Structure formats: structure tokens, C-alpha cells
């Protein structure tokens, strides 16, 4: 089983990504783009193939997560494919909205609405 890890690059350093990869590795084989070798194919091709092959999607929530077209697009594909959606919150809690917490519950208002409706909570958008 492949676990696609979606994250904002500007909010996560390599050390963060290594920790995240270790944390989700018990769910399957993690795909973390910046830790992957891109020498054989263009990066975009590798990312798309990994996303389409994955069974589980982990969104690493951060201030810039929904600010980039890539992360918004990745999330939209995960919702469309009805993948298992998990959220990794800043304190490091892994949350599955369908099955409850996998390590602690956090307030996810905007993100909960986003999962239920595929409506993205962008800048200036109310989470209510």
C-alpha cells in the first residue's frame, strides 16, 4: 500500500519530511516527494504517478498547505478518487476524519469542511 504525503514545501524542511515519513510508514510505503529520487523522470510525472498509485493520502497541515496549486490539486485528486484521507496536524497528530483520531483530536474546522464538500478554504474564506 502506498501512502502519498502532501505538504507545502516552504513549511517543511528535510528533517521534518524525514520525521513525517517515519511517522506514516506504519500505514504503508510513504511517498514523500522531496525525499524521492527524480533522476529518471520529470518530477511532475513522478508525483502524479505516485498520487494515482496511492491508497492513502496524508495532508500535512501547515500555514501554506492550501496556498499552492499543487497541494490543492493533490487534495482534489484524493477526494475525487475517494482515497483514505488523513491529516497530520502541526503537533504531530494523525487524524482520520472517517474513523476518528489516530493520536489526538484537533480543531480542523476548515479542513473538515474541505473533506466533506471538496470546498477549499483559501485566503479570506470563512471556515464556518
LUMVEX-28225 format. One line per field, with one value per residue: x, y, z of N, C-alpha, C in turn. Coordinates in nm, 4 decimals. Layout:
# residues N
n_east: (X; ...)
n_north: (Y; ...)
n_up: (Z; ...)
ca_east: (X; ...)
ca_north: (Y; ...)
ca_up: (Z; ...)
c_east: (X; ...)
c_north: (Y; ...)
c_up: (Z; ...)
***
This chain:
# residues 128
n_east: (0.0843; 0.0556; 0.1357; 0.0570; 0.2133; 0.1225; 0.2265; 0.3219; 0.5979; 0.7423; 0.6925; 0.8091; 1.1034; 1.3793; 1.4410; 1.1971; 1.0417; 1.1620; 1.0985; 0.8187; 0.7855; 0.8794; 0.6854; 0.4445; 0.5008; 0.4133; 0.1677; 0.1946; 0.3896; 0.5542; 0.5259; 0.7136; 0.7681; 1.0027; 1.1943; 1.2340; 1.3913; 1.4442; 1.5745; 1.5263; 1.2857; 1.0743; 0.9906; 0.7160; 0.5793; 0.6496; 0.5350; 0.2579; 0.2109; 0.2686; 0.0668; -0.1621; -0.1240; -0.1413; -0.3021; -0.3686; -0.3922; -0.2104; -0.2416; -0.0324; -0.0862; -0.0393; 0.0566; 0.0805; -0.0346; -0.2743; -0.2203; -0.0848; -0.1054; -0.0337; -0.0651; -0.3373; -0.4420; -0.3501; -0.4941; -0.7559; -0.7594; -0.7289; -0.9691; -1.1517; -1.0832; -1.1653; -0.9923; -0.8419; -0.8375; -0.6146; -0.5022; -0.2220; -0.1514; -0.0065; 0.0981; 0.1746; -0.0167; -0.1966; -0.4812; -0.7841; -1.0633; -1.2823; -1.2648; -1.2008; -0.9594; -0.6123; -0.4298; -0.4857; -0.7143; -0.7768; -0.8800; -1.0207; -1.1742; -1.1923; -1.0610; -1.2074; -1.4526; -1.3613; -1.2945; -1.5423; -1.6905; -1.5270; -1.4605; -1.2408; -1.0737; -0.9597; -0.7432; -0.8949; -1.1368; -1.4159; -1.4236; -1.6483)
n_north: (-0.1176; 0.2203; 0.5315; 0.8526; 1.1503; 1.4718; 1.8043; 2.1410; 2.2746; 2.4998; 2.5102; 2.2933; 2.1389; 1.9240; 1.7665; 1.7678; 1.6321; 1.3800; 1.2940; 1.2901; 1.0978; 0.8708; 0.8601; 0.7985; 0.5596; 0.3197; 0.2861; 0.2112; 0.2139; 0.5093; 0.7907; 1.0612; 1.3483; 1.5290; 1.3649; 1.1733; 1.0116; 1.1780; 1.1344; 0.9788; 1.0475; 1.3309; 1.5474; 1.6213; 1.4169; 1.1916; 1.2586; 1.2728; 1.0088; 0.8699; 0.9693; 0.8741; 0.6033; 0.5629; 0.4542; 0.5718; 0.9018; 1.1556; 1.4625; 1.7137; 1.9405; 2.2869; 2.6371; 2.7211; 2.5218; 2.5107; 2.7070; 2.6666; 2.5713; 2.3054; 2.1522; 2.1940; 2.0792; 1.8136; 1.7381; 1.7612; 1.5559; 1.3349; 1.3451; 1.3149; 1.0584; 0.9185; 0.8389; 0.7078; 0.9542; 1.1288; 1.3487; 1.5274; 1.7009; 2.0129; 1.9623; 1.7023; 1.5036; 1.2407; 1.2331; 1.0799; 1.1597; 1.0056; 0.7869; 0.8807; 0.9901; 0.9256; 0.9556; 1.1743; 1.4472; 1.7389; 2.0798; 2.1204; 2.2770; 2.4257; 2.2409; 2.0083; 2.0783; 2.1048; 1.8422; 1.7156; 1.8504; 1.9100; 2.1703; 2.4274; 2.6052; 2.8913; 3.1870; 3.4445; 3.3178; 3.2105; 2.9747; 2.8756)
n_up: (0.0000; -0.0869; 0.0544; 0.0039; 0.0690; 0.1182; 0.1123; 0.2019; 0.0572; 0.1433; 0.4118; 0.5309; 0.6195; 0.5168; 0.7419; 0.8784; 0.6917; 0.6881; 0.9474; 0.9270; 0.7245; 0.8612; 1.0616; 0.9251; 0.8060; 0.9110; 0.8002; 0.5424; 0.2375; 0.2274; 0.0087; -0.0294; -0.1762; -0.1907; -0.0837; -0.2611; -0.5388; -0.8377; -1.0736; -1.3002; -1.4284; -1.5149; -1.2436; -1.2045; -1.3392; -1.1885; -0.9394; -1.0004; -1.0881; -0.8503; -0.6836; -0.8143; -0.7830; -0.5146; -0.2094; 0.0250; 0.1523; 0.2939; 0.4320; 0.5209; 0.7456; 0.7437; 0.7598; 0.4881; 0.3370; 0.1766; -0.0025; -0.2375; -0.5818; -0.6391; -0.3952; -0.3455; -0.5774; -0.5520; -0.3245; -0.4233; -0.6162; -0.4475; -0.3020; -0.5111; -0.5977; -0.3838; -0.1800; 0.1210; 0.3583; 0.5515; 0.8089; 0.9099; 1.1830; 1.3047; 1.5748; 1.5369; 1.5370; 1.3916; 1.2041; 1.1209; 0.9666; 0.9032; 1.0689; 1.3185; 1.5634; 1.5224; 1.7134; 1.8700; 1.8909; 1.7040; 1.6462; 1.3401; 1.1747; 0.9112; 0.7469; 0.7927; 0.6728; 0.4145; 0.3457; 0.3568; 0.1604; -0.0532; -0.0855; -0.0983; 0.1527; 0.1172; 0.1284; 0.3100; 0.3231; 0.4978; 0.7607; 0.8684)
ca_east: (0.0000; 0.1326; 0.0837; 0.1014; 0.2234; 0.1063; 0.2757; 0.3742; 0.7440; 0.8000; 0.6680; 0.8692; 1.2431; 1.4089; 1.4323; 1.0543; 0.9930; 1.2129; 1.0170; 0.6842; 0.7942; 0.8881; 0.5588; 0.3373; 0.5485; 0.3370; 0.0455; 0.2306; 0.5123; 0.5295; 0.5847; 0.7394; 0.8300; 1.1386; 1.2850; 1.2315; 1.4872; 1.3776; 1.6745; 1.4830; 1.1690; 1.0427; 0.9288; 0.5693; 0.5356; 0.6671; 0.4361; 0.1250; 0.2039; 0.2616; -0.0664; -0.2608; -0.0999; -0.1565; -0.4285; -0.3908; -0.3457; -0.1843; -0.2203; 0.0439; -0.1459; 0.0549; 0.0029; 0.0791; -0.0795; -0.3740; -0.1809; -0.0196; -0.1879; -0.0001; -0.1288; -0.4822; -0.4695; -0.3313; -0.6077; -0.8742; -0.7496; -0.7539; -1.1131; -1.2184; -1.0558; -1.2192; -0.8825; -0.8435; -0.7799; -0.5630; -0.4427; -0.1161; -0.1610; 0.1234; 0.1623; 0.2157; -0.1270; -0.2501; -0.6258; -0.8668; -1.1959; -1.3819; -1.2553; -1.1578; -0.8195; -0.5079; -0.3254; -0.5269; -0.8085; -0.7504; -0.9837; -0.9851; -1.2922; -1.1819; -1.0198; -1.3201; -1.5464; -1.2971; -1.3066; -1.6828; -1.7511; -1.4225; -1.4556; -1.1144; -1.0781; -0.8443; -0.7276; -1.0134; -1.2566; -1.4610; -1.4247; -1.7770)
ca_north: (0.0000; 0.3447; 0.6459; 0.9759; 1.2576; 1.6016; 1.9058; 2.2659; 2.2694; 2.6123; 2.4916; 2.1681; 2.1140; 1.7817; 1.6985; 1.7481; 1.5294; 1.2509; 1.2592; 1.2583; 0.9686; 0.7676; 0.8539; 0.7359; 0.4357; 0.2048; 0.2784; 0.1608; 0.2706; 0.6524; 0.8684; 1.1996; 1.3946; 1.5828; 1.2590; 1.0755; 1.0312; 1.2213; 1.1326; 0.9047; 1.1085; 1.4642; 1.5478; 1.6241; 1.2829; 1.1028; 1.2963; 1.2321; 0.8621; 0.8266; 1.0039; 0.7832; 0.4677; 0.5584; 0.4139; 0.6610; 1.0385; 1.2272; 1.6063; 1.7711; 2.0726; 2.3940; 2.7662; 2.7380; 2.3998; 2.5371; 2.8254; 2.6323; 2.4923; 2.1629; 2.0852; 2.1960; 1.9792; 1.6802; 1.7118; 1.7418; 1.4213; 1.2390; 1.3467; 1.2579; 0.9137; 0.8618; 0.7766; 0.7287; 1.0859; 1.1517; 1.4802; 1.5364; 1.8356; 2.0645; 1.8942; 1.5673; 1.4084; 1.1897; 1.2289; 1.0232; 1.2135; 0.8997; 0.6909; 0.9442; 1.0259; 0.8237; 1.0066; 1.3003; 1.5248; 1.8822; 2.1556; 2.1249; 2.3349; 2.4487; 2.1183; 1.9157; 2.1197; 2.0787; 1.6993; 1.6800; 1.9161; 1.9394; 2.3162; 2.4692; 2.7227; 2.9709; 3.3123; 3.5285; 3.2357; 3.1738; 2.8319; 2.8373)
ca_up: (0.0000; -0.0966; 0.1293; -0.0585; 0.1676; 0.0522; 0.2059; 0.1454; 0.0645; 0.2182; 0.5551; 0.5782; 0.5844; 0.5010; 0.8713; 0.9032; 0.5999; 0.7368; 1.0647; 0.8774; 0.6562; 0.9644; 1.1346; 0.8469; 0.7438; 0.9601; 0.7202; 0.4108; 0.1813; 0.2074; -0.0991; 0.0114; -0.3000; -0.1784; -0.0409; -0.3689; -0.6472; -0.9607; -1.1805; -1.4188; -1.4927; -1.4641; -1.1110; -1.2118; -1.3806; -1.0734; -0.8379; -1.0467; -1.0838; -0.7096; -0.6336; -0.8738; -0.7339; -0.3686; -0.1473; 0.1385; 0.1313; 0.4187; 0.4150; 0.6316; 0.7628; 0.7762; 0.7152; 0.3428; 0.2691; 0.0724; -0.0792; -0.3633; -0.6741; -0.6302; -0.2816; -0.3693; -0.6804; -0.4934; -0.2364; -0.5075; -0.6738; -0.3393; -0.2741; -0.6285; -0.6000; -0.2590; -0.1066; 0.2652; 0.3840; 0.6857; 0.8280; 1.0096; 1.2387; 1.3496; 1.6888; 1.5006; 1.5497; 1.2668; 1.2228; 1.0158; 0.9953; 0.8891; 1.1777; 1.4424; 1.5820; 1.5265; 1.8012; 1.9307; 1.8096; 1.6977; 1.5768; 1.1988; 1.1114; 0.7675; 0.6810; 0.7986; 0.5688; 0.2879; 0.3184; 0.3344; 0.0447; -0.1519; -0.0965; -0.0406; 0.2385; 0.0810; 0.1997; 0.3202; 0.3221; 0.6320; 0.7867; 0.9270)
c_east: (0.0892; 0.0601; 0.1421; 0.0986; 0.2246; 0.1414; 0.3191; 0.5251; 0.8015; 0.7803; 0.7410; 1.0116; 1.2644; 1.3979; 1.2865; 1.0015; 1.0407; 1.1315; 0.8765; 0.6846; 0.7999; 0.7535; 0.4499; 0.3790; 0.4750; 0.2056; 0.0702; 0.3618; 0.4894; 0.5990; 0.5925; 0.8250; 0.9745; 1.2397; 1.2974; 1.3338; 1.4119; 1.4715; 1.6255; 1.3686; 1.1498; 0.9655; 0.7762; 0.5134; 0.5414; 0.5611; 0.2972; 0.1102; 0.1932; 0.1231; -0.1717; -0.2435; -0.1300; -0.2968; -0.4688; -0.3261; -0.3299; -0.1560; -0.1501; -0.0026; -0.0425; -0.0021; -0.0095; 0.0218; -0.1768; -0.3407; -0.1191; -0.1130; -0.1594; -0.0715; -0.2806; -0.5211; -0.4550; -0.4508; -0.7337; -0.8746; -0.7803; -0.9024; -1.1881; -1.2012; -1.1090; -1.1130; -0.9063; -0.7703; -0.7406; -0.5003; -0.3380; -0.1138; -0.0252; 0.1799; 0.2066; 0.1086; -0.1769; -0.3990; -0.6933; -1.0090; -1.3041; -1.3818; -1.2107; -1.0084; -0.7294; -0.3952; -0.3609; -0.6157; -0.7741; -0.8666; -0.9416; -1.0895; -1.2844; -1.1518; -1.1292; -1.4209; -1.4898; -1.3120; -1.4494; -1.7367; -1.6546; -1.4168; -1.3285; -1.1284; -0.9527; -0.8368; -0.8566; -1.1438; -1.2915; -1.4624; -1.5579; -1.8719)
c_north: (0.1245; 0.4557; 0.7711; 1.0865; 1.3907; 1.7109; 2.0297; 2.2662; 2.3806; 2.5987; 2.3713; 2.1531; 1.9636; 1.7058; 1.6729; 1.6337; 1.3902; 1.2023; 1.2166; 1.1225; 0.8541; 0.7499; 0.7806; 0.6013; 0.3117; 0.1875; 0.2169; 0.2239; 0.4187; 0.7070; 1.0129; 1.2585; 1.4407; 1.4801; 1.1504; 1.1121; 1.0647; 1.2153; 1.0660; 0.9698; 1.2500; 1.4545; 1.5397; 1.4873; 1.1862; 1.1305; 1.2473; 1.0808; 0.8102; 0.8538; 0.9078; 0.6393; 0.4523; 0.5159; 0.5117; 0.7951; 1.1047; 1.3725; 1.6582; 1.9159; 2.1726; 2.5243; 2.7803; 2.6192; 2.4293; 2.6579; 2.7916; 2.5511; 2.3420; 2.0946; 2.0846; 2.0903; 1.8371; 1.6430; 1.6834; 1.6019; 1.3168; 1.2309; 1.2793; 1.1062; 0.8419; 0.7820; 0.7906; 0.8598; 1.0985; 1.2895; 1.4724; 1.6802; 1.8810; 1.9999; 1.7516; 1.4623; 1.3691; 1.1666; 1.1743; 1.0678; 1.1074; 0.8070; 0.7498; 0.9658; 0.9042; 0.8719; 1.1403; 1.3789; 1.6720; 1.9500; 2.1732; 2.1977; 2.3487; 2.3182; 2.0121; 1.9504; 2.0856; 1.9316; 1.6632; 1.7339; 1.9390; 2.0888; 2.3627; 2.5998; 2.8046; 3.0976; 3.3932; 3.4510; 3.1977; 3.0232; 2.7859; 2.7816)
c_up: (0.0000; -0.0221; 0.0660; 0.0466; 0.0924; 0.1527; 0.1297; 0.1652; 0.1511; 0.3690; 0.6132; 0.5269; 0.5705; 0.6330; 0.9099; 0.8176; 0.6395; 0.8566; 1.0213; 0.8080; 0.7574; 1.0357; 1.0561; 0.7861; 0.7941; 0.8820; 0.5829; 0.3659; 0.1518; 0.0825; -0.0497; -0.0992; -0.2844; -0.1283; -0.1477; -0.4764; -0.7765; -1.0809; -1.3087; -1.4951; -1.4414; -1.3322; -1.1201; -1.2498; -1.2625; -0.9661; -0.8782; -1.0425; -0.9412; -0.6516; -0.6871; -0.8271; -0.5856; -0.3260; -0.0374; 0.1095; 0.2665; 0.3840; 0.5388; 0.6459; 0.8115; 0.7222; 0.5633; 0.2660; 0.1549; -0.0146; -0.2140; -0.4526; -0.6646; -0.5152; -0.2962; -0.4725; -0.6297; -0.4070; -0.3181; -0.5701; -0.5669; -0.3065; -0.3890; -0.6336; -0.4768; -0.1826; 0.0431; 0.2910; 0.5296; 0.6910; 0.9373; 1.0580; 1.2897; 1.4760; 1.6570; 1.5189; 1.4118; 1.2862; 1.0984; 1.0463; 0.9845; 1.0102; 1.3094; 1.4453; 1.5778; 1.6161; 1.8621; 1.8363; 1.8157; 1.6269; 1.4328; 1.1150; 0.9599; 0.6947; 0.6851; 0.6898; 0.4315; 0.2501; 0.2835; 0.2024; -0.0711; -0.1814; -0.0262; 0.0355; 0.2116; 0.1613; 0.1956; 0.3180; 0.4632; 0.6456; 0.8416; 0.8246)
***
